[in-house]
């Protein structure tokens, strides 16, 4: 039997690589090639293209609306692409590759050209929902277009509740967790990574992983670090993640704030890194500081699998991942004092820390193993395509 041809489209592009890119690759590269032939679509080249190629997966670059210049020329190019070039390119991709299923990796609200093209050809479509934003007036037609989807795939129960609340009309709404391989090991020992970073063996390291933008809460993490630094001269901080042009000023403000305290040697931005597992292995505590509801939180799973204790804000996906505080400490969003206190508790209470990471590791193995995600996804894709 010929494999089902799948066009899997990443429709988010701000110049950074985020969790949605990782989740898409983790799944697409693990699907059975005898059952599914995937073509991955992006709006611009990125670091994952080489990985898809190495995995034997075709990638295509579509003329997406990604000209970020605020000038009149930039607006004209975005409009031209959205209205003409992108719809034409999508229709052509569907026809030439004889696509039997369209997978939208980043919400119905960012995928109108794909939905229109797929509906016109009678191709079943599914869309992942990775956020809890309220649709703007110009996005309301996309809300109505959910009726054209075969399935909406929220990545957590909190996202599912949100899309039901705002009126999704999809006939099938099913949560599929983004999982990880809990058995992936660091590529370098912690001592080597610490040496590279100029950290001593006995330094205590707290870290945050995620693209640098205001709602991710790096400013809260910085304020919490300031409080810890006064009490603990051995504490160092790592902020791992890239920033887009839109977030450049936010990043610069944080850098200035750290320099004003004279802590630039103890609290550092590392930018985008591909060795996140290695960096997690060097951390004594991993912090997740979002000030708006985080739809999921892949880095929490990675930290839990690596047996790193975690602190997270008590809303959205982290509540679900951490089993309402049984597998990690939860703090109110924006509360730097509570965050510092939670980190200090881990650093001061080894038995408590060990108990928490043991429960967290067991939860990842039982709930969020990527093999379960692949099996669930494969079954849903087959059902959706077979019901066409």
N, C-alpha and C positions, 0 to 999 in steps of 0.2 A: 504494500500500500504506500502511495506517495505521502510524504510528510505534509502536514498543514503549513502553508506559507504564511508567516506572521510578519507584519510591519509594526515594529515596536518604536514608538516615537517619543523622544525626550524634547518637550516643548518649553523647557525653562532654560534660559541662557542669559546670565548677567556677567559672564566672564570668569566665574568661579566654578569649581567642581564641588557639588554638594552630595548630601546623602541619597538623593533620588538617583543620581548617576550610579552610585555604588550599588544600590538596591537593584536597579535595572540590570546591571552587569552580572551581579551575583546570581540572579534568576536566569537571565537569557543564556548565560554560558553553561548552566547546569541542566537545561531542558534536554530531553532525549532527542538527539538529532535525527533518529529514525522516525520520530513522531512530529517534530517541529523544525521547520527551516526558518530561522529568524533573520530579518534584515533590520538593523538598528539605524534609526534616522535621527540626525542632529541638525541644529541650525548653524553650527560652526565647528571646526576641528577642535578636538580636546584630547586630554591625556588618555582617555579610555579607548580612543579609536585603535591605537596599537594593540591594546589588550583584546579587543574584539577580533582583530585580524589574526592575532596569535591563536585565538580560540576557534578560528575557522568560521567566523561570523561576518557576513557582509555588512559594511556601513555605507551610508549615503549622507551627503550634506545637502540639505534643502535651503532654498533662498528665504530664510526666515526673517521676521521683522526685528532685527537686532542692531540696527544702526542707532547707537546711543547718543549721538550728537544732538544737542538741543536746538541746533540751527534749523532754519527753514529747509535746507537741503536734507538734513537728517530726517525731519518729519516727512518730507516728500518721499524719500526712499523707503521709509517704514510703511507709508500708505501704499506705495506702488507694490511693494512686496506682499503685504497682507491681502490686497484686493485682487491682484492679478498673478504675480509670479509664483507665490506659494501654492494657491489652489491648483494652478496648472501643473506644478511639479508633483503635487500629491496625487492628482488624478493619473498622471503618467506613471508614477511609481506603482500604483495599485494595478494598473492595466498591464504594464510590461512584466511585472513579477508575479502576476496571477495570484494576488494576495487573497487569502481566505479568512484572515482575522486581523483587525487593527487593534493594537494595544496602545493606549494613550497613557504615558507615564506620569503626567503632571496635570491632572484635573481637566474636566470638561470646559472650564472657564478659559483655558489657554489653548483650546484645540478646535475652534469652530471650523477652520478649513478642512481638517481631517474628518470631522463628523459629517459635513456636507458632502464631501467626496465619497466617503464610505457609504452613506445612506443612498446616494445616487446610484451606486453600483450594487446595492443590496448586500454589502459585506457586514457581517456582525462586528461590533465594536465593544470594547471594554475600556474603562477609564479608571486609573488609580486616583484616589483623592488623598492628598497629603497635607491638607491644611484646614483651618477652621475660620477662614476669612468670610466676611459678609459680601455678597456680590454687589458690585456697583451697578448703577442703572443701566449702563451700556452692556453689562454682562447678563442682563435678565433673559435675552433670547437664548443664551447658552443654558440657563436653568431650564427653560422649556425644552431645549434639545436633549435633555437627559432621557426623555421618553424614547429617543432613537437608539439609545445604548442597549446592548444586551445585558450588561452588568456594570455596576459601579463597585469599586473595590477600595473602601476606606482602609487605611493601614492600622487603625485602632478603633476601639469601641467609642472613644470620645469623638473621633472624626465621624463615625457612623451616626451617632446621635445628632451631631451638628448638621449633616447633610439631610437627614430626615426632617429635622426641625425647620430648615430653610426651604424645604419643598422639592427635593429631588423626585423626579417621576420615573426613575429607572425601575423596570419590573423586577430586577434582582439586585439586591444590595448585600454584599457579603464581605466580611472582614477577612483579610489575608495579612497576617503579620509578616513584616520584613525580617527574616531570620538571618542568622550567621552560622558559620562553622565554628563551634565552640572549641574545637581541638587545634585550631591554627596556633602555631608556636611563634614566639619572637624569633627574628633572624639573628639577633645579636644579644649577648648578655647585657644585663642592666648596667654592669660596671663599665662596659665599653661605651655605652650611650652616655652615661654620666660623665665619663672622661671627655668625650667629644664636646659636651656642653659645659665643661669646666666646673662640674659639681663634685663635691667630696663625698666619700662613702657614707658619712654620717649626716649629710644634709637631708632635711625633710623636704619633699617636693610635692606640691599640689599643682594640679593642671586643669586646663579647660580645653576642649577640642570642639571646633566648629567654626564656620565662616564668621568673620568679624563683622557684625552688624548690630544695631542698637537693641533689637528685640531679643537677640541671643543673650544679652545681659553681661557682656564682658565688663561693663562699667561697675556692675554689682560685684563681680568677682574681684576687680581691682580694689574696690573699697573694702571688701572682706579681707583681702591680702594685707592692706595697710594696717588693719586692726591686729591681724596675726603677727605681722612683722614687729610690732611694738613689744609683743609678749615673747616671741620666739625668734631670736637672732639666727637660728639655723634653718628657717623656712625659706624656700625658694619657690618661685611660681613660673609656670610655662603656659603660654597662650598659643595654641596651635590652630592655624586656619588662615585662609586667604581673605582678602577684602576686595570688593568691587570698586569701580570708580565712584559709585553713589555712596559708598561707605568710607571713602578715603579721609574725609574730614573727621568722622567719628573716631577712626583709628588714630589720627594725628592728635586729637584732643586727649586721648588716653595716654599716648606716649608722652605728651607734655606734662600731664598730671603725675605720671610716674617719675619723670625727671625732676619735677619740683620737690618731690619727697626724697630725692637722692637714692631711689631704689631701682634704677635702671639695670644694675648688675644682678639684682635678685629677682626681678620680675620682667620677663622677656617675651616678646612676640617672635615666634618662630616661622610664621607664614605657613603656606601650604606644605605639607609633608606627606610622603607616601609611606613612611615607616611609623604609622600611628600605633600599631601593636607594640613596636619596640619602645616608643615613648611612654605608652601606658604602663609598660613593665617597669619603668623607672619611677613612676609616681607612687607616692604614699596614699594620696587621695585624689580622686577625679571629681570635678565639680561640673554640674550642668545648671546654668544660671538663667535660663530664658525668663523674660518678663511678660511674654504673651504665651498662650498655650502652645506647647510643642506638640505637633501632631503625633510624633513617635519618639525617636531618640536612639538611633542605631549605636551611637558611641557608648550609651549606657550598657547595651548588650555586650559590646566589646570589652568594656571595663569589667563587667561582671564575669565574663568568661575568663578574663585574665586575673581574676581574684583580686581586683582593686576595689576598695570601698568607695562608694559613691555618695555624693550629696546632690540633690536635685530639687527644683521648685515644685511645689505641690499642686500641679495642674496638668491637664492634657495627658499625653502618652506616658510620661514618667510615672504618674500615679499607677497606671496599669502595669507597666514593666516592673516597678519596684513593689508590686503587691501591697499598695497603700502603706508603705513604710516598713514592711517585714524584711525587705532585701536591700534597703538603703535609707539614709536619712532624708526626710523631706522638710523643706523650709518654705515660708511664705515668699512669693515672688517679690523681688526688689529689696529684700531684707538682708542687708550685708552683715548686720550684727548676728542674726540667727545663722547665717551661712558660716561665719567665722567660728561661732560656738560649735556648730556641727563638725566642722573640720577638726577643731581642737579636741573634740571628744574622741574621734578616731585616733588621733595622734597620742592621746593620753591613756587610752583604755584598750590595750592589746586583746584581752579576751573578748570584749564586745566587738571589736573589729573582726576578729577571726570568726566569731559566730555569724556576723552579718554576711561576710563574703562567702561563707560556706553555703548559707541559704540562697544567696544570689546565684552562685555557680549552679546549684541544683535546679533553680528555676529556669535558667537559660537552657540547660540540657533537656528539660522536660517540656518547655513551652515554645522555645524560639530557635530550635535547631533548623538550619537551612534545608535539611532534607524533608522536613515536614512541610515547609513552605513550597518547595518544588513539587511535591506530590499533590498538595492542595491546588496549586496553580495549574498544573498539568491537567488535572481532572476538570477544573472549571473551563479552561480553554477548549478542551475536547468537547465538553457538553455544549458550550456556546456555539462552536463551529458546527457541531452535528445537528443542532436544532434550527439551522438556517433554513 
